[in-house]
Amino acid sequence: MKNKQVFIAHYCENNNTSIEESLIDKDYIITRKKCSGVKVLRYVIREKPDLCILKSAYEDIEGLKIIKEALKKNSKTKFILVFKEINEIDIVVAMQFNVFGCISCNDGKYEVLTCLDKVHNNERYLSKEIYDKIDEDQLSNYTNFTEIQTKIIAYIGFYISSEKIAKKLNISITSVNKEINFIKKQLRLGSNQPLYLWAVKNTNFIEALLVNKFEEEPA
């Protein structure tokens, strides 16, 4: 079997040494760099490692942005994201953008090694800490919007009014408002919380919905 090239772009002071020793024993080839997100992106595009462990956020760029840009370059690298804070939206977005593994920065050697092995074998993996902290019902709510609901969320994120949305979708304003109320319920927003404010703060989520439902943004 060809040795697996792993680029570790997440600096984990607690267990890096023991993880690397174990990976070498498993015939992984290790490259580790403590660097900026932009340099991580350049390295991934240039060197095309088989696997890459990276932080969900760097000081200069989000980990997800690195993944999206690498995929645009037809990168075959399989990505594992390391999260400092865990919430359902980030996990949904990661899955929609073809992230293979999600682990916590608190995870130990066993979880990291298990994740790497699973991902190398084309299996998706959530570490136990992440799995235990996410609300499965809420995760399901985020991933089960219909095409019309997805379009409404996207249009609202683009500051398009309910009246214009109704015309674009060829449905009544009453139907649009009914769908908006349902969406807010699924997102667990209060009746006084505007959906557009939520949409503005969660553009990655909207983009993930569009990628999953459509080949391009709704017209």
C-alpha positions as CSV (number, residue, x, y, z in Angstrom):
1,M,0.0,0.0,0.0
2,K,1.2,3.5,-0.9
3,N,2.3,5.5,2.2
4,K,-0.2,8.1,3.2
5,Q,1.0,11.7,3.3
6,V,-0.5,13.7,6.2
7,F,-0.1,17.4,6.5
8,I,-0.7,18.5,10.1
9,A,-1.5,22.2,10.0
10,H,-3.0,22.2,13.5
11,Y,-0.4,22.7,16.2
12,C,-1.4,20.5,19.2
13,E,1.2,20.9,21.9
14,N,-0.3,18.3,24.2
15,N,0.1,15.2,22.1
16,N,1.8,16.1,18.8
17,T,4.9,14.0,19.5
18,S,3.0,10.8,20.5
19,I,0.6,11.2,17.6
20,E,3.4,11.6,15.1
21,E,5.3,8.6,16.4
22,S,2.1,6.4,16.1
23,L,1.5,7.7,12.6
24,I,5.0,6.8,11.5
25,D,4.5,3.3,12.9
26,K,1.4,3.1,10.7
27,D,3.5,4.1,7.6
28,Y,2.1,7.6,7.4
29,I,4.4,10.3,6.1
30,I,4.2,13.3,8.3
31,T,4.6,17.0,7.5
32,R,3.8,19.5,10.2
33,K,3.9,23.2,10.1
34,K,2.8,25.9,12.5
35,C,1.9,28.6,10.0
36,S,-0.8,31.0,8.8
37,G,-4.0,29.8,7.0
38,V,-2.9,31.3,3.7
39,K,0.4,29.3,3.8
40,V,-1.6,26.2,4.7
41,L,-3.7,26.8,1.5
42,R,-0.7,27.3,-0.6
43,Y,1.0,24.2,0.7
44,V,-2.1,22.0,0.1
45,I,-2.6,23.2,-3.4
46,R,1.1,22.8,-4.2
47,E,1.9,19.5,-2.5
48,K,-1.5,17.8,-2.6
49,P,-1.2,15.7,0.6
50,D,-3.5,12.7,1.0
51,L,-4.8,14.0,4.3
52,C,-4.7,17.4,6.0
53,I,-5.6,18.2,9.6
54,L,-6.3,21.9,10.0
55,K,-7.9,24.2,12.5
56,S,-11.5,25.4,11.9
57,A,-10.2,29.0,12.1
58,Y,-6.8,30.7,11.7
59,E,-6.0,34.4,12.5
60,D,-6.1,35.2,8.8
61,I,-8.6,32.8,7.2
62,E,-11.2,30.2,8.1
63,G,-10.4,26.6,7.7
64,L,-13.5,26.1,5.6
65,K,-12.2,28.8,3.2
66,I,-9.0,26.8,2.8
67,I,-11.0,23.7,1.9
68,K,-13.3,25.5,-0.5
69,E,-10.3,27.1,-2.4
70,A,-8.5,23.8,-2.5
71,L,-11.5,22.0,-3.9
72,K,-11.8,24.7,-6.6
73,K,-8.3,23.6,-7.7
74,N,-9.5,20.0,-7.9
75,S,-7.5,19.0,-4.8
76,K,-7.9,15.3,-3.9
77,T,-6.8,16.0,-0.3
78,K,-9.2,14.7,2.4
79,F,-9.7,17.2,5.2
80,I,-10.1,16.9,8.9
81,L,-11.2,20.0,10.8
82,V,-10.2,20.6,14.4
83,F,-12.9,22.6,16.3
84,K,-12.3,24.7,19.4
85,E,-16.0,25.4,19.8
86,I,-18.6,23.0,18.7
87,N,-22.1,23.8,17.3
88,E,-24.5,22.1,14.9
89,I,-24.3,24.7,12.1
90,D,-20.5,24.3,11.8
91,I,-20.8,20.6,11.6
92,V,-23.5,20.8,8.9
93,V,-21.4,23.3,6.9
94,A,-18.4,21.0,7.2
95,M,-20.3,18.0,6.0
96,Q,-21.8,19.9,3.0
97,F,-18.4,21.0,1.9
98,N,-17.1,17.4,1.9
99,V,-15.0,17.6,5.1
100,F,-14.3,13.9,6.0
101,G,-13.5,14.3,9.7
102,C,-14.4,16.6,12.5
103,I,-12.6,16.4,15.8
104,S,-12.2,18.6,18.9
105,C,-9.1,20.4,20.0
106,N,-9.5,18.5,23.3
107,D,-9.4,15.0,21.6
108,G,-6.5,12.8,22.5
109,K,-4.3,10.5,20.4
110,Y,-6.8,7.7,20.1
111,E,-9.5,9.9,18.6
112,V,-7.1,11.5,16.2
113,L,-5.6,8.2,15.0
114,T,-9.1,6.7,14.6
115,C,-10.2,9.6,12.6
116,L,-7.2,9.5,10.3
117,D,-7.7,5.8,9.6
118,K,-11.4,6.2,9.0
119,V,-10.9,9.1,6.6
120,H,-8.1,7.3,4.8
121,N,-10.6,4.5,4.1
122,N,-13.1,7.0,2.7
123,E,-15.3,7.0,5.9
124,R,-16.6,10.1,7.6
125,Y,-15.9,10.6,11.2
126,L,-17.1,12.7,14.1
127,S,-15.2,12.3,17.3
128,K,-17.0,11.2,20.5
129,E,-16.7,14.7,22.1
130,I,-18.3,16.4,19.0
131,Y,-21.0,13.7,18.7
132,D,-21.9,14.0,22.4
133,K,-22.2,17.8,22.3
134,I,-24.3,18.2,19.2
135,D,-28.1,18.0,19.2
136,E,-29.1,15.4,16.7
137,D,-32.6,16.7,16.3
138,Q,-31.3,20.2,15.6
139,L,-28.7,18.7,13.2
140,S,-31.6,17.1,11.4
141,N,-33.5,20.4,11.3
142,Y,-30.6,22.1,9.6
143,T,-30.3,19.5,6.9
144,N,-34.0,18.8,6.0
145,F,-35.1,22.1,4.4
146,T,-37.0,21.8,1.2
147,E,-35.8,23.4,-2.1
148,I,-38.3,26.2,-1.7
149,Q,-37.3,26.8,2.0
150,T,-33.6,26.7,0.9
151,K,-34.3,29.4,-1.8
152,I,-36.2,31.6,0.7
153,I,-33.3,31.4,3.2
154,A,-30.8,32.3,0.4
155,Y,-32.9,35.2,-0.9
156,I,-33.3,36.6,2.6
157,G,-29.6,36.4,3.0
158,F,-29.3,38.5,-0.2
159,Y,-31.7,41.1,1.4
160,I,-34.5,40.3,-1.0
161,S,-38.0,41.2,0.4
162,S,-40.8,38.7,0.9
163,E,-42.8,40.4,-2.0
164,K,-39.9,39.9,-4.5
165,I,-39.4,36.3,-3.2
166,A,-43.0,35.5,-3.8
167,K,-42.7,36.8,-7.4
168,K,-39.5,34.8,-8.0
169,L,-40.9,31.6,-6.7
170,N,-44.4,32.2,-8.2
171,I,-46.1,31.7,-4.8
172,S,-48.2,34.1,-2.6
173,I,-46.7,36.4,0.0
174,T,-48.8,34.4,2.5
175,S,-47.0,31.2,1.5
176,V,-43.6,32.9,1.8
177,N,-44.4,34.2,5.3
178,K,-45.7,30.8,6.3
179,E,-42.4,29.2,5.1
180,I,-40.4,31.9,6.9
181,N,-42.2,31.1,10.2
182,F,-41.5,27.4,9.7
183,I,-37.8,28.1,8.9
184,K,-37.5,30.2,12.1
185,K,-39.0,27.3,14.1
186,Q,-36.6,24.9,12.6
187,L,-33.7,27.2,13.5
188,R,-35.1,27.8,16.9
189,L,-35.4,31.5,16.5
190,G,-37.8,33.5,18.6
191,S,-40.8,35.1,17.0
192,N,-39.2,38.6,17.4
193,Q,-35.8,37.5,15.9
194,P,-35.6,38.6,12.2
195,L,-34.5,35.8,9.9
196,Y,-32.4,38.1,7.8
197,L,-30.1,38.9,10.9
198,W,-29.6,35.2,11.3
199,A,-28.9,34.8,7.6
200,V,-26.3,37.6,7.6
201,K,-24.4,35.9,10.4
202,N,-24.5,32.5,8.8
203,T,-23.5,33.0,5.2
204,N,-21.4,29.8,5.2
205,F,-24.5,27.9,6.2
206,I,-26.5,29.4,3.3
207,E,-23.7,28.7,0.9
208,A,-23.6,25.1,2.1
209,L,-27.4,24.8,1.5
210,L,-27.0,26.1,-2.0
211,V,-24.1,23.8,-2.8
212,N,-26.1,20.8,-1.6
213,K,-29.4,21.7,-3.3
214,F,-28.3,23.5,-6.5
215,E,-25.4,23.7,-8.8
216,E,-25.5,27.5,-8.6
217,E,-27.2,30.2,-6.6
218,P,-31.0,30.6,-7.2
219,A,-31.8,33.0,-10.0
